[in-house]
Amino acid sequence: MEGRVSDALVAIRRIVRAAEFASRDLARSTGLTPSQLIVMQIVAREGEPGAGAIAEAARLSQATVTALLDKLEARGLLVRRRSNEDRRRISIELTPDGRRTLAEMPDVLQDRFAARFDKLADWEQASIIAGLERVAALLNAEGIDASPVLDVGALD
């Protein structure tokens, strides 16, 4: 393989491996996937959002979010509540166990990335985003359902 092609593939592989290691560490310490964590963080931040609002904030499909909510609810980390005013509306709320889990959450890979990325100059942030979007296009990955979570494997 050509030098630059090989260098690019090695860099991509390092990113994938970092996500794999972080996902494994998170699962080992909390039993959660990064995607489940991001859903819990959105619920904590938004108050009592509906599944549609969570899907939009997480940039995931409604079906993926529903599967994540099912798993989190089964673990007792959140509950779904039907609105008294509008019976069609169902809001999501963290349980005390869910709030405790979030409070005890170790530093996750995307949080470390965000802290470092935010310190970069605007032009450098834009350049990195453009480069990563181009890589996604080269891999025909533009249409893949993805949230701003560094995770590997299935999202649900």
C-alpha positions in Angstrom: 0.0 0.0 0.0 1.1 3.5 -0.7 2.6 5.4 2.2 -0.1 8.0 2.6 -2.9 5.5 2.1 -1.4 3.3 4.8 -0.9 6.3 7.1 -4.5 7.3 6.7 -5.8 3.8 7.4 -3.6 3.5 10.5 -5.0 6.8 11.8 -8.6 5.5 11.2 -7.8 2.2 12.8 -6.4 4.0 15.9 -9.6 6.0 16.2 -11.7 2.8 15.9 -9.5 1.0 18.5 -9.7 4.0 20.9 -13.5 3.8 20.7 -13.4 0.0 21.2 -11.2 0.3 24.3 -13.4 3.1 25.7 -16.6 1.2 25.1 -15.2 -1.9 26.8 -14.1 0.2 29.8 -17.5 1.9 30.1 -19.3 -1.5 29.8 -17.0 -3.0 32.4 -17.4 -0.2 34.9 -21.1 0.7 34.4 -22.7 -2.0 32.3 -23.7 0.7 29.8 -22.9 1.3 26.2 -21.8 4.8 25.1 -25.1 5.1 23.2 -27.1 4.3 26.3 -25.0 6.9 28.2 -25.7 9.6 25.7 -29.5 9.0 25.9 -29.3 9.2 29.7 -27.3 12.5 29.4 -29.9 13.9 27.1 -32.7 13.0 29.4 -30.8 14.6 32.4 -30.1 17.8 30.4 -33.6 18.1 28.8 -35.7 17.3 31.8 -38.4 15.0 30.6 -38.1 14.8 26.8 -40.1 12.6 24.5 -38.4 9.9 22.5 -38.5 12.1 19.3 -36.6 14.9 21.1 -34.0 12.4 22.3 -33.7 10.9 18.8 -33.2 14.4 17.3 -30.6 15.4 20.0 -28.7 12.2 19.7 -28.9 12.2 15.9 -30.3 8.7 15.9 -33.4 7.1 14.4 -36.6 6.8 16.5 -36.3 3.0 16.3 -32.7 3.0 17.7 -33.7 5.4 20.5 -36.7 3.2 21.3 -34.5 0.1 21.6 -32.1 2.1 23.9 -34.9 3.3 26.0 -36.3 -0.2 26.4 -32.9 -1.5 27.7 -32.4 1.5 30.1 -36.0 1.1 31.4 -35.5 -2.6 31.9 -32.4 -1.8 34.0 -34.4 0.6 36.1 -32.4 3.7 35.0 -35.3 5.6 33.5 -39.1 5.5 33.2 -41.6 6.5 30.6 -44.6 8.5 31.8 -47.8 9.4 30.0 -48.7 13.0 30.2 -51.9 13.9 32.1 -52.6 16.8 29.8 -52.0 15.0 26.5 -52.4 11.2 26.7 -50.5 10.8 23.4 -47.3 12.4 24.9 -44.9 10.1 26.7 -42.0 11.7 28.5 -38.8 10.1 29.7 -37.4 10.6 33.2 -34.3 9.3 35.0 -34.9 7.2 38.1 -32.9 7.8 41.3 -30.7 4.9 40.1 -30.3 6.5 36.7 -29.2 9.9 38.3 -26.8 8.1 40.6 -25.3 6.1 37.7 -24.8 9.4 35.8 -23.2 11.1 38.8 -20.8 8.2 39.3 -19.9 7.9 35.6 -16.2 7.8 34.7 -14.8 10.2 32.2 -15.7 8.9 28.8 -13.8 9.2 25.5 -16.1 11.7 23.8 -15.9 14.0 26.9 -12.1 14.0 26.8 -12.3 14.7 23.0 -14.8 17.5 23.5 -12.7 19.2 26.2 -9.6 19.1 23.9 -11.5 20.0 20.7 -13.1 23.0 22.3 -9.7 24.5 23.0 -8.7 24.4 19.3 -9.0 27.5 17.2 -12.1 27.8 15.1 -10.2 27.3 11.8 -8.6 24.1 13.2 -12.0 22.7 14.4 -13.5 23.4 11.0 -10.5 21.8 9.2 -10.8 18.6 11.4 -14.6 18.4 10.8 -14.1 18.8 7.0 -11.4 16.2 7.0 -13.5 13.7 9.0 -16.5 14.3 6.8 -14.4 13.7 3.8 -13.1 10.4 5.3 -16.7 9.4 6.0 -17.6 10.1 2.3 -14.6 8.1 1.1 -15.9 5.2 3.2 -19.4 5.6 1.8 -20.5 6.2 5.5 -22.5 9.4 5.1 -25.9 7.7 5.5 -25.0 5.6 8.5 -27.1 6.3 11.6 -24.7 7.8 14.1 -24.8 9.9 17.2 -22.0 12.1 18.5 -20.7 9.2 20.6 -17.5 7.3 20.0 -18.8 3.8 20.1 -18.4 0.6 18.2 -20.8 -2.1 17.3 -24.6 -1.9 17.4 -26.1 1.3 18.8 -28.8 -0.5 20.7 
